[in-house]
Amino acid sequence: MQHSEQLSLLRRGLLVLLTIGAAGLVGELVLLEHYEDTAQFIPFGLLAITLLTTAWHWWDGEKRSLRVFQAVMLLLVIAGPIGMFLHLKGNYEMDREFDPSLLGLDLWLSVIRGEAPALAPGTLVQFGLLGLLYAYKHPALSSKDS
């Protein structure tokens, strides 16, 4: 197997991992009933766009679909920390309302361990980085088309 064939296989593997992860996370969000308010629909939208652009690029393989794919991956990288902040903020507000006497380290630990998993949105960052790794020095970027 030539070097370019090996890279192509690795790239396809990265897309498969991204697709399995994104689809699995959609299932997880449904099971967790992550749709109580409007902001909770954001990861559903981002993951749907991820799956659509991944499928488009899988079949198309051209520069334009890759550029859109990269933009979506960048959105995931940006959305992850925002989601983490929102989870922490929600936990903080809930903890302060439930027990106003919580302060300092006890409050911080309670917020981190709260109802909304503080680090879970980081999964979006992981998916975005996986997609950007796929796109790194992709052959479609060197083509003059599109």
Secondary structure, 3 states (H helix, E strand, C coil): CCHHHHHHHHHHHHHHHHHHHHHHHHHHHHHCCCCCCHHHHHHHHHHHHHHHHHHHHHHHCCHHHHHHHHHHHHHHHHHHHHHHHHHHHHHHHHHHHHCCCCCHHHHHHHHHCCCCCCCCCHHHHHHHHHHHHHHCCCHHHHCCCC
